[in-house]
């Protein structure tokens, strides 16, 4: 699933293609918005909050989308279009006058809201390190509100701190030297929040650093534990362990950890 840094980078790509341009054609290919007409509106911003994308248009209107597991955005140059084999998966078309066209593919969330009412779709989210209104103290407060909650579950809860997905949650637990199921009351949450914010910003904004957690960008060497089941821990050589996700339980996603470098309880302990 794309994480907050993924969506932030998508927003910057859409900025390059759409920002300040007038929409010559705009198709919303979801049943309840099929008759909505965005033609003539100007793209004023592509904002993000966590994993949510907010494309703000003139006239107090925002196109709210979410990628979830399979969604993506792609941009074509003027006069070009997507291959016909992909067009059946397109949910949004934003074509600018004489400029590029952006296509939202397999987007599971497509809705229109008044820009002044964006809180109705993102107001439940916690602080986001990639936003100007980032509030680390509030993130720490929210993460610590349930002292018994496992660290990995708290990091995945977008209501507490927005933008961290499964990759970052697993890698942050390793960097903190804690079992993913350590109760948050036993963790230096301020330190974890500082690390998370620094890592997410570095990943989003530094060329070549996207989701590299080890400092080594070569494929296969970029993560500490995520995706490394049964492979030796980079720090101590102990085989990395993994437990599968529990279906329909957002608190229990697939989890990787090194039992030597991350001592503490296992899933369901306590």
Secondary structure as the mmCIF struct_conf table of DSSP 4:
data_model
#
loop_
_struct_conf.conf_type_id
_struct_conf.id
_struct_conf.beg_label_comp_id
_struct_conf.beg_label_asym_id
_struct_conf.beg_label_seq_id
_struct_conf.end_label_comp_id
_struct_conf.end_label_asym_id
_struct_conf.end_label_seq_id
HELX_RH_AL_P HELX_RH_AL_P1 UNK A 4 UNK A 18
TURN_TY1_P TURN_TY1_P1 UNK A 19 UNK A 20
HELX_LH_PP_P HELX_LH_PP_P1 UNK A 21 UNK A 21
STRN STRN1 UNK A 22 UNK A 22
STRN STRN2 UNK A 23 UNK A 28
BEND BEND1 UNK A 30 UNK A 30
HELX_RH_3T_P HELX_RH_3T_P1 UNK A 31 UNK A 33
TURN_TY1_P TURN_TY1_P2 UNK A 34 UNK A 35
TURN_TY1_P TURN_TY1_P3 UNK A 39 UNK A 40
HELX_LH_PP_P HELX_LH_PP_P2 UNK A 41 UNK A 41
STRN STRN3 UNK A 42 UNK A 42
STRN STRN4 UNK A 43 UNK A 49
TURN_TY1_P TURN_TY1_P4 UNK A 50 UNK A 51
STRN STRN5 UNK A 52 UNK A 57
TURN_TY1_P TURN_TY1_P5 UNK A 58 UNK A 60
STRN STRN6 UNK A 61 UNK A 66
TURN_TY1_P TURN_TY1_P6 UNK A 68 UNK A 70
STRN STRN7 UNK A 72 UNK A 76
TURN_TY1_P TURN_TY1_P7 UNK A 78 UNK A 79
HELX_RH_AL_P HELX_RH_AL_P2 UNK A 84 UNK A 87
TURN_TY1_P TURN_TY1_P8 UNK A 88 UNK A 89
STRN STRN8 UNK A 90 UNK A 96
TURN_TY1_P TURN_TY1_P9 UNK A 97 UNK A 98
BEND BEND2 UNK A 99 UNK A 99
STRN STRN9 UNK A 101 UNK A 105
BEND BEND3 UNK A 106 UNK A 106
BEND BEND4 UNK A 108 UNK A 108
STRN STRN10 UNK A 109 UNK A 113
HELX_RH_3T_P HELX_RH_3T_P2 UNK A 115 UNK A 117
TURN_TY1_P TURN_TY1_P10 UNK A 118 UNK A 118
HELX_RH_AL_P HELX_RH_AL_P3 UNK A 119 UNK A 122
TURN_TY1_P TURN_TY1_P11 UNK A 123 UNK A 124
STRN STRN11 UNK A 127 UNK A 128
TURN_TY1_P TURN_TY1_P12 UNK A 129 UNK A 130
BEND BEND5 UNK A 131 UNK A 131
TURN_TY1_P TURN_TY1_P13 UNK A 132 UNK A 133
HELX_RH_AL_P HELX_RH_AL_P4 UNK A 136 UNK A 143
TURN_TY1_P TURN_TY1_P14 UNK A 144 UNK A 144
BEND BEND6 UNK A 145 UNK A 146
TURN_TY1_P TURN_TY1_P15 UNK A 147 UNK A 148
BEND BEND7 UNK A 149 UNK A 149
STRN STRN12 UNK A 150 UNK A 150
HELX_RH_AL_P HELX_RH_AL_P5 UNK A 151 UNK A 156
TURN_TY1_P TURN_TY1_P16 UNK A 158 UNK A 160
STRN STRN13 UNK A 161 UNK A 162
TURN_TY1_P TURN_TY1_P17 UNK A 163 UNK A 163
HELX_RH_AL_P HELX_RH_AL_P6 UNK A 166 UNK A 176
TURN_TY1_P TURN_TY1_P18 UNK A 177 UNK A 177
TURN_TY1_P TURN_TY1_P19 UNK A 180 UNK A 181
STRN STRN14 UNK A 183 UNK A 183
HELX_RH_3T_P HELX_RH_3T_P3 UNK A 184 UNK A 186
BEND BEND8 UNK A 187 UNK A 187
HELX_RH_AL_P HELX_RH_AL_P7 UNK A 189 UNK A 205
BEND BEND9 UNK A 206 UNK A 206
TURN_TY1_P TURN_TY1_P20 UNK A 207 UNK A 208
TURN_TY1_P TURN_TY1_P21 UNK A 210 UNK A 211
BEND BEND10 UNK A 214 UNK A 215
BEND BEND11 UNK A 218 UNK A 218
TURN_TY1_P TURN_TY1_P22 UNK A 219 UNK A 220
BEND BEND12 UNK A 221 UNK A 222
BEND BEND13 UNK A 224 UNK A 225
TURN_TY1_P TURN_TY1_P23 UNK A 226 UNK A 227
TURN_TY1_P TURN_TY1_P24 UNK A 229 UNK A 230
BEND BEND14 UNK A 231 UNK A 231
STRN STRN15 UNK A 232 UNK A 232
HELX_LH_PP_P HELX_LH_PP_P3 UNK A 233 UNK A 233
TURN_TY1_P TURN_TY1_P25 UNK A 234 UNK A 236
HELX_LH_PP_P HELX_LH_PP_P4 UNK A 238 UNK A 238
STRN STRN16 UNK A 239 UNK A 239
HELX_LH_PP_P HELX_LH_PP_P5 UNK A 240 UNK A 240
STRN STRN17 UNK A 241 UNK A 243
HELX_LH_PP_P HELX_LH_PP_P6 UNK A 244 UNK A 246
TURN_TY1_P TURN_TY1_P26 UNK A 247 UNK A 248
TURN_TY1_P TURN_TY1_P27 UNK A 250 UNK A 251
BEND BEND15 UNK A 252 UNK A 252
STRN STRN18 UNK A 255 UNK A 257
TURN_TY1_P TURN_TY1_P28 UNK A 259 UNK A 261
BEND BEND16 UNK A 262 UNK A 262
BEND BEND17 UNK A 264 UNK A 264
TURN_TY1_P TURN_TY1_P29 UNK A 267 UNK A 268
#
